[in-house]
Amino acid sequence: MTFSVASLKDRRFAGWLLFVSLAIHAPIGLAATYYSKAENSDFDNYYNIATRPGRPYVDFPVEFPLATAQTFRSLAPLSGDREQFGVNLVIISFVANLAIAGALAWAWGIEAAACYAFVMIPLLDLFLQRSDLWSTALATAAVAAWRRERRAVAAIGFGVGAAFKLWPIAFLPLLLVPSKAGRRAVPIVVAIATGMAILGAWLWVAGPRGLYQVLTFRGAQGWEIESTVGAVWMLIDRSSMRVETGAWRIGTTSGPISILLFVLGTIPCMWMIWRGARTGHLGEGWSGGISALLVTSALLSPQYACWLTPASGVAWAEGDKRSAVLTGFAVFLTNLEWKSFGPLLRGEASGIGLVLARNLLLAFIVFDVARRLARAPLLAEPAVSPVRA
């Protein structure tokens, strides 16, 4: 296989960027390991879920899907105490981060992995101290398997990813995209079987209330202050601000509204992912679709930006530089607003302005991607472009 001089230079630069970015990841990971031992509201909550007596969802509410909750409860006895528990969580998340870069390199080439690793730098410290890298790694690996025509593996990956966080189910429409091998029935059957097994286990452990607790974040009655509605509410009246179910919230909403918003966000998300795959712009579809989920959510925690990061790498590798840059900028703005959380709580213009700017950018990405994908022609044949070795 031969490459042009320009192509070879691009790959050399991508390899250099990937090496430098991962070299920066390493000390961030070490710092996260150190700080994981200190008081941390999220890790403390994870440890409480892990060690609290009784059945999760039944004897006490849990906002995480079954696989995440069971990972906490399995890891705690192995860790021995809260400090080691935090360290182990950071290690798992760091491995997941490397797995994402590896999956992107396997399916889209080193350019995708390099772009992802670079975009991750500003918020990696946050991501390593949360659990969202787990579902992101599983979703990315599943999408990579889909691109490599391992569609049954992809179907399993989407289901297992959703057992950690629900959002990977948005990639299921990829199984409807025509396959080069011409076989779509098997992965669809595998996806159904995987989904039924996971749902059955969840219902057996938690009953219907478990799913409701996850969809409504334990029945929260307010808008998280970084969400689209919550940020606007912060401009109007901050008198109802309070800590509810582990997050700062404002105003009034309800569980059914949260579920409705999830459905309303999932529909355009699935369409953009499917349309992106059918037009050869999967990275754009990923970015726009997940942005739609975030914009419509009653809870928009900064760590959810993790779900967007692989999309920047995929979009860059597919030649959609505009979407890659906008996605990376959305992650960077999220970094700024997270590190300005104190001013946000105090109602300062700088803090509220950063949240509003990030949310407006996410909304623009949704609109821009939907418009571009609607106009993009369908691929003439289902074969994907080859990955450069």
C-alpha positions in Angstrom: 0.0 0.0 0.0 1.4 3.4 -1.0 0.8 6.8 0.5 1.3 10.3 -0.8 4.0 12.5 0.9 1.2 14.7 2.4 -0.6 11.6 3.8 2.6 10.2 5.3 3.3 13.6 7.0 -0.3 13.7 8.3 0.2 10.3 9.9 3.5 11.2 11.4 2.0 14.3 12.9 -1.0 12.2 14.2 1.4 9.7 15.7 3.3 12.5 17.4 0.1 14.1 18.7 -1.1 10.8 20.0 2.1 10.2 21.9 2.3 13.6 23.4 -1.4 13.6 24.4 -1.1 10.2 26.1 2.0 11.4 27.8 0.0 14.2 29.2 -2.8 11.8 30.2 -0.3 9.9 32.4 0.4 12.6 35.1 -3.3 13.6 35.0 -4.1 9.9 35.8 -1.6 9.9 38.7 -3.1 13.1 40.1 -6.6 11.7 39.8 -5.4 8.6 41.7 -4.1 10.8 44.5 -7.2 12.9 44.8 -9.5 9.9 44.6 -8.6 9.2 48.2 -9.8 12.5 49.4 -13.4 13.4 50.1 -15.3 13.4 46.8 -19.1 13.6 46.7 -19.4 11.3 43.6 -16.9 8.7 44.8 -18.5 8.8 48.3 -21.9 8.2 46.7 -20.4 5.3 44.7 -19.0 3.8 47.9 -22.3 4.2 49.7 -24.0 2.3 47.0 -21.3 -0.3 47.1 -21.5 -0.9 50.9 -25.0 0.0 51.9 -26.9 -3.1 53.3 -29.9 -4.2 51.4 -30.9 -4.6 47.8 -30.1 -1.7 45.4 -33.3 -0.1 43.9 -35.5 -2.0 46.3 -34.2 -1.1 49.8 -32.6 2.2 48.7 -32.7 4.2 45.5 -29.9 4.1 42.9 -29.5 6.4 39.9 -27.2 4.1 37.9 -28.1 1.2 35.7 -27.6 -2.4 36.9 -24.1 -3.1 35.6 -22.6 0.1 37.1 -24.3 -0.5 40.5 -23.1 -4.1 40.5 -19.6 -3.0 39.6 -19.5 -0.7 42.6 -20.8 -3.5 44.9 -18.3 -6.1 43.5 -15.4 -3.7 43.7 -15.9 -2.5 47.3 -15.1 -5.9 49.0 -12.0 -6.3 46.8 -10.8 -2.8 47.7 -11.2 -3.1 51.4 -11.7 0.6 52.2 -12.9 3.8 50.7 -9.4 5.1 49.7 -8.5 2.0 47.7 -12.0 1.9 46.2 -11.4 5.4 44.8 -8.0 4.4 43.4 -9.4 1.3 41.8 -12.1 3.3 40.1 -9.6 5.7 38.6 -7.5 2.8 37.3 -10.5 1.2 35.7 -11.4 4.6 34.1 -7.9 5.1 32.8 -7.9 1.7 31.2 -11.2 2.6 29.6 -9.7 5.8 28.3 -6.9 3.8 26.6 -9.4 1.3 25.3 -11.3 4.1 23.6 -8.1 5.4 21.9 -7.3 1.8 20.8 -10.7 1.2 19.4 -10.6 4.4 17.4 -7.2 3.5 16.0 -8.4 0.0 15.1 -11.4 1.2 13.2 -10.6 4.7 11.9 -6.8 5.0 12.1 -4.3 6.7 14.2 -5.7 10.2 13.3 -9.0 9.4 15.1 -7.1 8.2 18.2 -4.9 11.2 18.3 -7.8 13.7 17.9 -9.7 11.9 20.7 -6.6 11.9 23.0 -6.0 15.6 22.4 -9.7 16.6 23.0 -9.7 14.7 26.2 -6.9 16.6 27.9 -8.9 19.5 29.5 -11.5 17.3 31.2 -9.7 14.1 31.7 -9.2 14.8 35.4 -13.0 15.0 35.8 -13.7 11.9 33.6 -11.3 9.8 35.6 -13.2 10.6 38.8 -16.6 9.5 37.4 -17.9 6.3 35.8 -18.8 7.6 32.3 -15.6 6.4 30.6 -16.9 2.8 31.1 -20.0 3.2 29.0 -18.1 5.4 26.5 -15.4 2.7 26.1 -18.1 0.0 25.5 -20.0 2.2 23.0 -16.8 3.1 21.1 -15.6 -0.5 20.9 -19.1 -1.6 19.7 -19.2 1.1 17.0 -15.6 0.2 16.0 -16.7 -3.5 15.7 -19.7 -2.4 13.6 -17.3 -0.5 11.2 -15.1 -3.6 11.0 -18.2 -5.6 10.1 -18.3 -7.5 13.4 -21.9 -6.6 13.7 -22.9 -9.4 16.2 -20.1 -8.2 18.5 -21.4 -4.6 18.0 -24.9 -5.7 19.0 -23.7 -7.2 22.2 -21.5 -4.1 22.9 -24.4 -1.7 22.5 -26.5 -3.7 25.0 -23.7 -4.1 27.6 -22.9 -0.4 27.3 -26.5 0.5 28.0 -26.3 -1.7 31.1 -23.7 0.8 32.4 -25.4 4.0 31.1 -28.5 4.1 28.9 -27.2 6.3 26.1 -25.4 3.6 24.0 -28.8 2.2 23.0 -28.9 5.2 20.6 -26.4 3.3 18.4 -28.8 0.4 17.7 -30.0 1.9 14.4 -26.5 1.2 13.1 -27.6 -2.5 12.9 -30.2 -1.4 10.3 -27.6 0.1 8.0 -27.0 -2.2 5.0 -24.0 -4.5 5.5 -21.3 -5.3 3.0 -21.8 -9.0 3.9 -25.5 -8.5 3.3 -26.6 -10.1 6.6 -28.6 -7.9 9.0 -30.9 -10.5 10.7 -28.2 -12.1 12.9 -27.0 -8.9 14.6 -30.5 -7.7 15.1 -31.5 -11.0 16.8 -28.3 -10.8 18.9 -29.2 -7.3 19.9 -32.7 -8.3 20.9 -31.4 -11.3 22.9 -28.8 -9.2 24.7 -31.3 -6.5 25.5 -33.9 -9.0 26.8 -31.3 -10.7 29.0 -30.1 -7.5 30.5 -33.6 -6.1 31.0 -34.7 -9.4 32.5 -31.8 -9.4 35.0 -32.5 -5.8 35.9 -36.2 -6.4 36.5 -35.4 -9.5 38.5 -33.0 -7.5 40.7 -34.8 -4.2 40.9 -38.3 -4.5 39.5 -39.8 -1.7 37.4 -38.9 0.9 40.0 -35.2 0.4 39.2 -35.6 1.6 35.6 -37.8 4.5 36.8 -35.1 5.6 39.3 -32.5 5.7 36.6 -34.6 7.6 34.1 -35.6 10.2 36.7 -32.3 10.3 38.7 -34.1 8.9 41.8 -37.2 10.9 41.2 -35.6 14.3 41.2 -38.1 17.2 41.1 -35.8 20.0 39.8 -33.8 21.0 36.8 -30.0 20.5 37.2 -28.6 24.0 37.0 -26.3 23.2 34.1 -29.1 21.8 31.9 -30.7 23.8 29.2 -33.8 24.8 31.2 -31.9 25.0 34.5 -29.3 27.5 33.1 -32.1 29.8 31.8 -33.9 29.5 35.2 -30.7 30.7 36.9 -31.0 33.9 34.9 -34.6 34.5 36.1 -34.9 33.4 39.7 -32.4 31.6 41.8 -34.5 31.4 45.0 -35.4 27.7 44.4 -31.8 26.5 44.1 -31.1 23.5 46.3 -29.1 20.2 46.5 -31.4 17.4 45.4 -30.4 13.7 44.8 -26.7 14.7 44.8 -26.9 17.6 42.3 -27.6 21.3 42.4 -31.1 21.9 41.0 -33.5 24.7 40.4 -37.2 25.1 39.6 -39.7 22.3 39.4 -40.1 19.3 37.0 -41.3 15.7 37.5 -40.2 12.2 36.7 -42.6 11.8 33.7 -41.2 15.0 32.2 -37.7 13.7 32.6 -38.7 10.4 30.8 -40.5 12.3 28.1 -37.4 14.5 27.5 -35.2 11.4 27.3 -37.5 10.0 24.6 -37.6 13.3 22.7 -33.9 13.5 22.7 -33.4 9.8 21.8 -35.5 10.0 18.6 -33.4 12.7 16.8 -30.2 11.1 18.3 -31.0 7.7 16.7 -31.9 9.4 13.4 -28.6 11.4 13.2 -26.5 8.3 14.1 -28.3 6.2 11.4 -28.2 9.0 8.8 -24.5 9.7 9.6 -23.7 6.0 8.9 -25.7 5.9 5.7 -24.0 9.0 4.4 -20.5 8.3 5.5 -20.5 10.9 8.3 -20.9 8.7 11.4 -18.7 11.1 13.5 -21.1 14.0 12.7 -24.1 11.8 13.5 -22.5 10.8 16.8 -21.7 14.4 17.7 -25.1 15.8 16.7 -27.1 12.9 18.1 -25.5 12.8 21.6 -25.7 16.6 21.7 -29.5 16.3 21.1 -29.7 13.9 24.1 -27.7 16.4 26.3 -29.7 19.5 25.2 -33.0 17.8 26.1 -31.9 16.3 29.4 -33.0 17.6 32.8 -29.6 16.6 34.1 -26.5 17.8 32.2 -23.5 17.1 34.4 -20.1 18.0 33.0 -18.9 14.4 32.9 -21.6 13.7 30.2 -19.3 15.5 27.7 -17.3 12.3 27.8 -19.9 10.7 25.6 -19.0 13.2 22.8 -15.2 12.9 22.8 -14.8 9.9 20.5 -17.1 11.6 18.0 -14.5 14.3 17.5 -11.9 11.6 16.5 -14.3 9.8 14.2 -15.4 13.1 12.5 -11.8 14.2 12.0 -10.8 10.8 10.4 -13.8 11.0 8.1 -12.8 14.4 6.9 -15.5 16.3 8.8 -13.1 18.8 10.4 -15.9 21.3 11.2 -17.8 18.9 13.3 -14.6 17.6 15.0 -13.5 21.1 16.0 -17.0 22.1 17.2 -17.2 18.9 19.3 -13.8 19.5 20.8 -14.8 23.1 21.5 -17.9 21.9 23.3 -15.8 19.7 25.5 -13.4 22.6 26.2 -16.3 24.9 27.1 -17.6 22.2 29.4 -14.2 22.2 31.1 -14.4 26.0 31.6 -17.9 25.9 33.1 -17.0 23.0 35.4 -14.0 24.9 36.7 -16.2 27.9 37.2 -18.8 26.1 39.2 -18.3 28.3 42.2 -19.2 31.5 40.3 -22.2 29.6 38.8 -23.5 28.7 42.3 -23.1 32.3 43.3 -25.1 33.5 40.3 -22.2 35.4 38.8 -22.5 36.4 35.2 -19.3 34.7 34.2 -20.4 31.3 35.6 -23.9 31.5 34.1 -22.6 32.8 30.8 -20.2 29.9 30.3 -23.0 27.4 30.9 -25.3 29.2 28.5 -22.6 29.4 25.9 -21.9 25.7 26.2 -25.6 24.8 25.9 -26.0 27.2 22.9 -23.1 25.5 21.2 -24.6 22.1 21.8 -27.9 23.3 20.3 -26.1 24.7 17.3 -24.3 21.4 16.8 -27.6 19.6 16.8 -29.1 22.0 14.2 -25.9 22.1 12.1 -25.5 18.4 12.0 -29.1 17.6 11.3 -29.1 20.1 8.4 -25.9 18.8 6.9 -26.9 15.1 7.2 -30.4 15.8 5.7 -28.7 17.2 2.6 -25.9 14.6 2.4 -26.4 11.9 -0.3 -26.6 8.3 0.8 -23.6 6.1 0.1 -23.8 4.3 -3.3 -23.0 1.0 -1.6 -22.9 -0.2 2.0 -19.1 -0.9 2.0 -17.2 1.3 4.4 -14.0 3.0 3.4 -10.9 1.1 4.2 -8.9 1.9 7.3 -5.4 3.0 6.5 -2.8 0.7 7.9 
